[in-house]
Amino acid sequence: MAVQITTDCVEEIIKFLANDVKTLHSCLLVNRSWCRLTVPILWSNPWKYKSEIGEDQFNQSMTMILLSFIPVNTRELLRQHYRNAVIDFPPAQTPLFEYTSYCQYLPTCVVRQLWNEIEKRNGLAYSIPDYVRYFYIKHIYMMFINSSSNIKHLELPQHMRLIDFLECKEGLSQLHVLECNANHDSVSFFEIAEICRNLQKLIVDCDQDNEGLAMLIKKQHGLEYLEIASLEGYECPIIGVALKSQDTTLAHIRLGVLACISPSLLCSFVNLKTLQFDLIDLGASYVKEILEHANFPYLEILDIFGINCEVHINLFTRLIEQTQSTLQRLYWNEVTKPSEDDLRLYFEVIAHNCPNLKFITIPYMNHMIDLLGEMLTLCQRLEGMKIVVCEVVNEITLFQILGRKASRNLSLINLSEGWWFSHSSLEEFFILWREKKPMIFICPKVTMQDREETIEVVQKYLKEGVIKEFIDIAFDMNHIRWIKDSWRIGPAYDR
């Protein structure tokens, strides 16, 4: 006798498949009930399937679908505002589902794509006035926001005030993630502050202070995530004071390009769990000042991306010692060569203070081989490591320790530039790895002595499944899509 799966169970199964567009498409075709459960999941953020489907095919199909659902009265308004051109929309349809009402994530690129298609279809690209373009784009936003109270992630369009969406206030009441520019006029932010009180994440390009944005920040009941980038690097004290009002809940911060909040303010966020720096050259002194004075007892993740941002290893050791065994990831690009004593202390602190460690960056010297083995033995949750060599390395010994001591969880190894290893020593390493989880092997080809033979070894163990993926890169893993996607912080509406 067949067992009937309850609707609740089916819904949970389909939610689990949210990133598998092919399987979701199959679910649509099972029956009417499965279709009703699948459509809201597919349309919560359909843009994330673009790369899997193919960008051209996706853009063309999605644009035609959405244009066909623009209401007849809106089409007429658009035609009236530009009588000199015939606006050719696809035939109006009554959809089986109100697809736009399910959208949780609305990026500006979606609206631009729709508008570009209108211009392309009607030959308006070089003739339409800006005020007409503004009118069209406003109504495209309204098509999404008016039909939905589900919008959770919104990119606030430049040069458009919220007052343009007065009918849509209810549609923004559940906003959890806001992307914006501090150059936006303060009035818009004051308007948003009256509607949105439950932002979890704020992503802001910040090159000037803004009282409206500061008020929006202060009004939030539990801001957890902040991504803030500045091209100019001017300090914004008004926004800084507003952020301080969120210090009990703000736990994840990413700083980009140049810093616009003071080091003393950043150090005051003692509840931080994630701190990511993605700064250009001028950021080195800023990062050092933070690491010299900060005390983040609950810190789980510290990432330092960017270039020319060398930091002495003692500062990392100091920071690790102050955590309450919470550290899960410590990543940085460039390493100042440490003394043997400083490196020894770094290994010892990691081995005895990081039971939950999943990823670590390690400067390596031959004398540290026993300490590396101890760390691998004690850190059984370790999933990935970046090894930066500081002298000519005995690669045979290092590969043997990695192959024999690494836990079964370790599945990503990044070997940086600066050493040379032979294809035979690498093959011995892969042989030792056969009983472990398939490895993502990140290593620049310039480190290989006999490159052709070494690449043949890599290809051999890729076919065997010992290596899951080989990536030829030297330093910044932030540019590897696998890392970039899995290391993002904040709510996952846009993933």
C-alpha positions as CSV (number, residue, x, y, z in Angstrom):
1,M,0.0,0.0,0.0
2,A,1.4,3.3,-1.1
3,V,2.1,5.9,1.6
4,Q,0.8,9.4,1.0
5,I,3.4,12.1,1.7
6,T,1.8,15.1,3.5
7,T,1.9,18.5,1.9
8,D,4.0,19.9,4.7
9,C,6.6,17.2,4.1
10,V,6.6,17.8,0.3
11,E,7.1,21.5,0.9
12,E,10.1,20.9,3.2
13,I,11.6,18.6,0.6
14,I,11.2,21.2,-2.2
15,K,12.6,23.9,0.0
16,F,15.7,21.8,0.4
17,L,16.1,21.8,-3.4
18,A,16.0,25.6,-3.6
19,N,19.4,25.8,-5.4
20,D,18.7,22.9,-7.9
21,V,16.8,24.6,-10.8
22,K,16.6,21.4,-12.9
23,T,15.0,19.3,-10.1
24,L,12.6,22.2,-9.2
25,H,11.5,22.3,-12.8
26,S,10.7,18.6,-12.6
27,C,8.7,19.2,-9.4
28,L,6.6,21.7,-11.3
29,L,5.4,18.9,-13.6
30,V,4.4,16.3,-11.0
31,N,0.9,17.6,-10.3
32,R,-1.0,20.7,-9.4
33,S,-0.2,20.5,-5.7
34,W,3.5,20.2,-6.3
35,C,3.4,23.0,-8.8
36,R,1.8,25.3,-6.2
37,L,4.5,24.5,-3.7
38,T,7.4,24.9,-6.2
39,V,6.5,28.2,-7.9
40,P,7.0,30.4,-4.7
41,I,10.4,28.8,-4.2
42,L,11.6,29.2,-7.8
43,W,10.4,32.8,-7.9
44,S,11.7,33.9,-4.5
45,N,14.9,34.7,-6.3
46,P,14.9,33.4,-9.9
47,W,17.9,35.5,-10.8
48,K,20.2,33.1,-9.0
49,Y,19.6,30.5,-11.6
50,K,21.0,32.7,-14.4
51,S,24.4,31.1,-14.7
52,E,23.1,27.6,-14.6
53,I,20.5,28.2,-17.3
54,G,22.7,30.5,-19.4
55,E,22.7,34.3,-19.2
56,D,21.4,35.1,-22.7
57,Q,18.6,32.5,-22.6
58,F,17.7,33.4,-19.0
59,N,17.5,37.2,-19.7
60,Q,15.4,36.8,-22.8
61,S,13.0,34.4,-21.3
62,M,12.6,36.2,-17.9
63,T,12.3,39.6,-19.6
64,M,9.5,38.4,-21.9
65,I,7.6,36.7,-19.0
66,L,7.7,39.8,-16.8
67,L,6.9,42.3,-19.6
68,S,3.8,40.2,-20.5
69,F,2.5,40.6,-16.9
70,I,2.7,44.4,-16.9
71,P,-0.9,45.5,-16.3
72,V,-2.9,47.0,-19.2
73,N,-3.5,50.2,-17.3
74,T,0.2,50.6,-16.6
75,R,1.0,50.0,-20.3
76,E,-1.5,52.7,-21.2
77,L,0.1,55.2,-18.8
78,L,3.5,54.4,-20.3
79,R,2.2,55.0,-23.8
80,Q,0.6,58.3,-22.9
81,H,3.8,59.6,-21.4
82,Y,5.7,58.9,-24.7
83,R,3.2,59.4,-27.5
84,N,5.9,59.8,-30.2
85,A,6.9,56.1,-30.0
86,V,4.8,52.9,-30.2
87,I,5.6,50.9,-27.1
88,D,5.4,47.2,-28.2
89,F,4.8,45.0,-25.2
90,P,4.2,41.2,-25.5
91,P,0.5,40.3,-25.4
92,A,-1.0,40.8,-21.9
93,Q,-1.5,37.6,-20.0
94,T,-3.4,36.5,-17.0
95,P,-0.8,34.4,-15.2
96,L,-1.6,31.1,-13.5
97,F,0.4,32.6,-10.6
98,E,1.2,36.1,-9.6
99,Y,4.9,35.5,-10.0
100,T,6.2,38.9,-8.9
101,S,4.4,38.5,-5.5
102,Y,6.8,35.7,-4.6
103,C,10.0,37.7,-5.3
104,Q,12.0,38.3,-2.1
105,Y,15.1,39.7,-3.8
106,L,14.9,42.7,-6.2
107,P,18.3,43.8,-7.6
108,T,18.5,46.9,-9.7
109,C,20.0,44.9,-12.6
110,V,16.6,43.1,-13.0
111,V,14.9,46.4,-13.5
112,R,17.6,47.7,-15.8
113,Q,17.3,44.5,-17.9
114,L,13.5,44.9,-18.2
115,W,13.9,48.5,-19.3
116,N,16.7,47.7,-21.7
117,E,14.4,45.1,-23.4
118,I,11.7,47.8,-23.8
119,E,14.2,50.1,-25.4
120,K,15.6,47.4,-27.6
121,R,12.2,46.2,-28.8
122,N,11.1,49.8,-29.6
123,G,14.3,51.4,-30.8
124,L,14.3,54.0,-28.1
125,A,17.8,53.6,-26.7
126,Y,19.1,56.9,-28.1
127,S,16.0,59.0,-28.2
128,I,14.0,58.6,-25.0
129,P,14.2,61.5,-22.5
130,D,15.5,60.9,-19.0
131,Y,12.2,61.8,-17.3
132,V,10.3,59.2,-19.4
133,R,12.9,56.6,-18.6
134,Y,12.5,57.5,-14.9
135,F,8.7,57.1,-15.2
136,Y,9.1,53.6,-16.8
137,I,11.6,52.4,-14.3
138,K,9.4,53.6,-11.4
139,H,6.5,51.6,-12.7
140,I,8.6,48.5,-13.2
141,Y,9.6,48.7,-9.5
142,M,6.0,49.2,-8.6
143,M,5.0,46.1,-10.5
144,F,7.1,44.1,-8.1
145,I,6.6,45.9,-4.9
146,N,2.8,46.6,-5.2
147,S,2.1,42.9,-5.8
148,S,4.2,41.6,-2.9
149,S,4.7,42.0,0.8
150,N,7.5,39.4,0.5
151,I,10.3,41.7,-0.6
152,K,13.1,41.0,1.8
153,H,16.2,42.2,-0.1
154,L,16.0,45.5,-2.1
155,E,18.7,47.5,-3.9
156,L,17.5,51.1,-3.5
157,P,17.8,52.7,-7.0
158,Q,19.8,55.8,-7.3
159,H,18.0,59.1,-7.9
160,M,14.6,57.6,-6.9
161,R,12.9,58.6,-3.7
162,L,10.7,56.3,-1.7
163,I,7.8,58.8,-2.1
164,D,7.6,57.5,-5.7
165,F,6.3,54.2,-4.2
166,L,3.7,55.6,-1.8
167,E,1.3,52.9,-2.8
168,C,3.9,50.3,-2.0
169,K,4.7,51.0,1.6
170,E,3.2,47.7,2.7
171,G,5.4,45.9,0.2
172,L,8.5,47.2,2.0
173,S,7.4,46.5,5.5
174,Q,9.1,43.1,5.7
175,L,12.4,44.3,4.3
176,H,15.4,42.5,5.9
177,V,18.2,43.5,3.6
178,L,18.8,47.0,2.1
179,E,21.5,48.0,-0.4
180,C,21.9,51.7,-0.8
181,N,24.3,54.6,-1.3
182,A,24.9,57.2,1.3
183,N,24.8,59.9,-1.4
184,H,21.0,59.2,-1.6
185,D,19.1,62.2,-0.2
186,S,18.3,62.0,3.5
187,V,14.6,62.4,3.0
188,S,14.4,59.0,1.3
189,F,16.1,57.3,4.3
190,F,13.8,59.1,6.8
191,E,10.8,57.7,4.8
192,I,12.3,54.2,4.8
193,A,12.9,54.5,8.6
194,E,9.2,55.0,9.1
195,I,8.4,51.7,7.3
196,C,11.3,49.4,7.9
197,R,12.2,48.5,11.5
198,N,13.4,44.9,11.1
199,L,16.5,45.2,8.8
200,Q,18.9,42.4,9.4
201,K,21.6,43.5,7.0
202,L,22.7,46.8,5.5
203,I,24.9,47.1,2.5
204,V,26.0,50.7,1.9
205,D,28.4,52.6,-0.4
206,C,29.4,55.4,2.0
207,D,31.4,58.4,0.8
208,Q,29.6,61.0,2.9
209,D,27.7,61.3,6.2
210,N,23.9,61.1,6.0
211,E,21.5,62.0,8.8
212,G,18.6,60.1,7.2
213,L,20.7,56.9,6.9
214,A,21.8,57.4,10.5
215,M,18.2,57.6,11.6
216,L,17.3,54.5,9.6
217,I,20.1,52.6,11.4
218,K,19.0,53.8,14.8
219,K,15.4,52.7,14.2
220,Q,16.3,49.1,13.6
221,H,15.3,46.5,16.2
222,G,18.1,44.0,15.5
223,L,20.7,44.9,12.8
224,E,23.1,42.0,12.6
225,Y,25.1,42.4,9.4
226,L,26.9,45.4,7.9
227,E,28.8,45.7,4.7
228,I,30.2,49.1,4.1
229,A,32.5,50.3,1.4
230,S,34.0,53.7,0.6
231,L,35.9,54.9,-2.4
232,E,37.1,58.1,-0.6
233,G,37.7,56.9,2.9
234,Y,36.2,59.9,4.6
235,E,35.2,59.2,8.2
236,C,31.4,59.4,8.7
237,P,30.9,60.2,12.4
238,I,27.1,60.6,12.3
239,I,26.7,57.2,10.7
240,G,29.3,55.8,13.2
241,V,27.2,57.0,16.2
242,A,24.1,55.4,14.7
243,L,26.0,52.1,14.3
244,K,27.1,52.3,17.9
245,S,23.4,52.2,18.9
246,Q,23.3,48.7,17.3
247,D,26.3,47.3,19.2
248,T,24.4,44.7,21.1
249,T,23.1,43.0,17.9
250,L,25.7,43.9,15.2
251,A,27.7,40.7,14.9
252,H,29.0,40.6,11.3
253,I,30.9,43.4,9.6
254,R,32.6,43.6,6.2
255,L,34.7,46.7,5.2
256,G,35.5,47.3,1.6
257,V,37.9,49.5,-0.5
258,L,38.7,52.2,2.2
259,A,37.4,52.4,5.7
260,C,35.0,55.2,6.7
261,I,34.4,54.2,10.3
262,S,37.0,54.8,13.0
263,P,39.1,52.0,14.4
264,S,38.0,52.9,17.9
265,L,34.3,52.5,16.9
266,L,35.0,49.1,15.2
267,C,36.8,47.9,18.3
268,S,33.8,48.7,20.4
269,F,31.7,46.0,18.8
270,V,32.7,43.4,21.3
271,N,30.0,40.9,20.2
272,L,31.4,40.6,16.7
273,K,31.4,37.1,15.2
274,T,32.6,38.0,11.7
275,L,35.1,40.7,10.7
276,Q,36.1,40.9,7.0
277,F,38.5,43.4,5.5
278,D,38.6,43.8,1.7
279,L,40.7,46.9,1.6
280,I,43.2,48.3,-0.9
281,D,46.8,49.3,-0.2
282,L,46.0,52.0,2.3
283,G,44.1,49.6,4.5
284,A,47.2,47.9,6.0
285,S,47.7,50.4,8.8
286,Y,44.0,50.4,9.6
287,V,43.9,46.6,9.9
288,K,46.9,46.7,12.1
289,E,45.4,49.3,14.4
290,I,42.3,47.1,14.8
291,L,44.2,44.0,15.6
292,E,46.5,45.8,18.1
293,H,43.6,47.1,20.2
294,A,40.5,44.9,19.6
295,N,39.1,42.3,21.9
296,F,36.5,40.1,20.2
297,P,35.9,37.2,22.6
298,Y,33.2,35.7,20.4
299,L,34.9,36.1,17.0
300,E,34.4,33.2,14.7
301,I,35.6,34.5,11.4
302,L,38.5,36.9,10.5
303,D,39.2,37.4,6.7
304,I,41.7,39.8,5.3
305,F,41.4,40.1,1.5
306,G,43.0,42.6,-0.8
307,I,46.7,43.2,-1.5
308,N,49.6,44.8,0.2
309,C,48.0,44.3,3.6
310,E,50.8,42.4,5.5
311,V,50.2,42.0,9.2
312,H,52.6,40.6,11.7
313,I,51.6,37.2,13.0
314,N,51.8,38.2,16.7
315,L,48.7,40.3,16.1
316,F,46.8,37.2,15.0
317,T,48.1,35.2,17.9
318,R,47.0,38.0,20.3
319,L,43.5,38.0,18.8
320,I,43.2,34.2,18.9
321,E,44.2,34.0,22.6
322,Q,41.4,36.4,23.5
323,T,38.7,34.4,21.9
324,Q,36.6,31.9,23.9
325,S,37.5,29.0,21.7
326,T,35.1,30.3,19.1
327,L,37.4,30.9,16.1
328,Q,36.3,29.0,13.0
329,R,38.2,30.7,10.2
330,L,41.3,32.8,9.9
331,Y,42.3,33.8,6.4
332,W,44.6,36.5,5.1
333,N,46.4,37.0,1.8
334,E,49.9,38.2,2.5
335,V,52.2,37.2,5.3
336,T,55.0,39.1,7.0
337,K,57.8,36.5,7.5
338,P,57.7,35.7,11.3
339,S,60.5,34.7,13.6
340,E,60.6,31.0,14.6
341,D,59.6,31.9,18.1
342,D,56.6,33.9,16.9
343,L,55.5,31.2,14.6
344,R,55.9,28.5,17.3
345,L,53.6,30.5,19.6
346,Y,51.1,30.9,16.8
347,F,50.9,27.1,16.2
348,E,50.6,26.4,19.9
349,V,47.8,28.9,20.5
350,I,45.9,27.5,17.5
351,A,46.3,23.9,18.6
352,H,45.1,24.5,22.1
353,N,42.6,27.3,21.7
354,C,40.7,26.5,18.4
355,P,38.7,23.3,18.8
356,N,36.1,24.5,16.3
357,L,38.6,25.7,13.6
358,K,37.4,25.0,10.0
359,F,39.9,27.1,8.0
360,I,43.4,28.5,8.9
361,T,46.2,30.4,7.2
362,I,49.6,29.1,8.2
363,P,53.1,30.5,7.5
364,Y,55.3,27.5,7.4
365,M,58.9,26.7,8.2
366,N,60.6,23.2,8.3
367,H,61.2,23.4,12.0
368,M,57.5,23.6,12.6
369,I,56.7,20.2,11.2
370,D,55.9,18.6,14.6
371,L,53.7,21.5,15.7
372,L,51.9,21.3,12.4
373,G,51.2,17.6,13.1
374,E,50.0,18.4,16.6
375,M,47.6,21.1,15.3
376,L,46.2,18.8,12.6
377,T,45.6,16.1,15.3
378,L,43.9,18.5,17.7
379,C,41.8,20.5,15.1
380,Q,39.6,17.6,13.9
381,R,37.0,19.9,12.4
382,L,39.5,21.6,10.0
383,E,38.0,21.7,6.5
384,G,40.6,23.9,4.7
385,M,44.0,25.5,5.1
386,K,46.3,27.9,3.2
387,I,50.0,27.2,3.6
388,V,52.4,30.1,2.9
389,V,56.0,29.0,2.9
390,C,58.7,31.2,4.5
391,E,61.8,29.3,3.4
392,V,62.9,26.5,1.1
393,V,60.6,23.7,2.1
394,N,61.2,20.0,2.5
395,E,58.0,19.1,0.6
396,I,58.2,15.4,1.1
397,T,58.0,15.8,4.9
398,L,55.3,18.4,4.7
399,F,53.2,16.2,2.3
400,Q,53.6,13.2,4.5
401,I,52.4,15.1,7.6
402,L,49.4,16.4,5.7
403,G,48.5,13.0,4.2
404,R,48.8,11.1,7.5
405,K,47.7,13.6,10.2
406,A,44.9,15.6,8.5
407,S,41.4,14.7,9.6
408,R,38.8,13.3,7.2
409,N,37.1,16.7,7.2
410,L,40.0,18.5,5.5
411,S,39.0,18.9,1.9
412,L,40.7,22.2,0.7
413,I,44.4,22.8,0.6
414,N,45.8,26.1,-0.8
415,L,49.6,26.1,-1.5
416,S,50.9,29.6,-2.1
417,E,53.8,30.7,-4.3
418,G,57.4,30.5,-3.1
419,W,58.3,26.9,-3.2
420,W,59.0,24.1,-5.7
421,F,57.8,20.6,-5.5
422,S,58.3,17.7,-7.9
423,H,55.6,15.6,-9.5
424,S,56.8,12.5,-7.6
425,S,56.4,14.0,-4.2
426,L,53.0,15.3,-5.2
427,E,51.9,11.9,-6.4
428,E,53.0,10.3,-3.1
429,F,50.8,12.9,-1.3
430,F,47.8,12.1,-3.4
431,I,48.3,8.4,-2.8
432,L,48.2,9.1,1.0
433,W,45.0,11.1,0.4
434,R,43.1,8.3,-1.4
435,E,41.2,7.3,1.8
436,K,40.1,10.8,2.6
437,K,37.5,13.2,1.4
438,P,38.1,14.4,-2.3
439,M,40.3,17.5,-2.1
440,I,39.9,21.0,-3.7
441,F,43.6,21.6,-4.6
442,I,44.5,25.3,-5.0
443,C,48.0,25.8,-6.2
444,P,49.7,28.1,-8.8
445,K,51.4,26.2,-11.6
446,V,54.6,28.3,-11.2
447,T,55.3,26.3,-8.0
448,M,55.8,23.1,-10.0
449,Q,59.3,22.1,-10.9
450,D,58.5,19.8,-13.8
451,R,55.2,21.4,-14.8
452,E,54.0,19.1,-17.5
453,E,54.6,15.9,-15.5
454,T,53.0,17.5,-12.4
455,I,49.9,18.5,-14.4
456,E,49.7,14.9,-15.6
457,V,49.7,13.8,-12.0
458,V,47.0,16.3,-11.1
459,Q,44.9,15.1,-14.0
460,K,45.3,11.5,-13.1
461,Y,44.0,12.0,-9.6
462,L,41.2,14.2,-10.8
463,K,40.0,11.3,-12.8
464,E,40.4,8.9,-9.8
465,G,38.4,11.3,-7.7
466,V,41.1,11.9,-5.2
467,I,41.0,15.6,-6.3
468,K,37.6,17.1,-6.6
469,E,38.9,20.3,-8.3
470,F,42.2,21.9,-9.2
471,I,42.5,25.7,-9.2
472,D,45.5,27.5,-10.4
473,I,45.8,30.7,-8.3
474,A,48.4,32.2,-6.1
475,F,46.9,34.5,-3.4
476,D,43.4,35.9,-3.2
477,M,40.9,33.2,-2.8
478,N,38.1,35.8,-2.6
479,H,38.2,35.6,-6.4
480,I,37.4,32.0,-6.5
481,R,33.6,31.6,-6.9
482,W,33.4,28.6,-4.7
483,I,35.0,30.6,-1.8
484,K,33.2,33.8,-2.6
485,D,29.7,32.1,-2.4
486,S,30.4,29.9,0.6
487,W,32.1,32.7,2.6
488,R,29.4,35.4,2.2
489,I,27.8,36.8,5.3
490,G,24.2,37.6,5.9
491,P,20.7,36.3,5.0
492,A,20.7,34.1,2.0
493,Y,17.8,35.6,-0.1
494,D,20.2,36.5,-2.9
495,R,22.0,33.1,-3.1
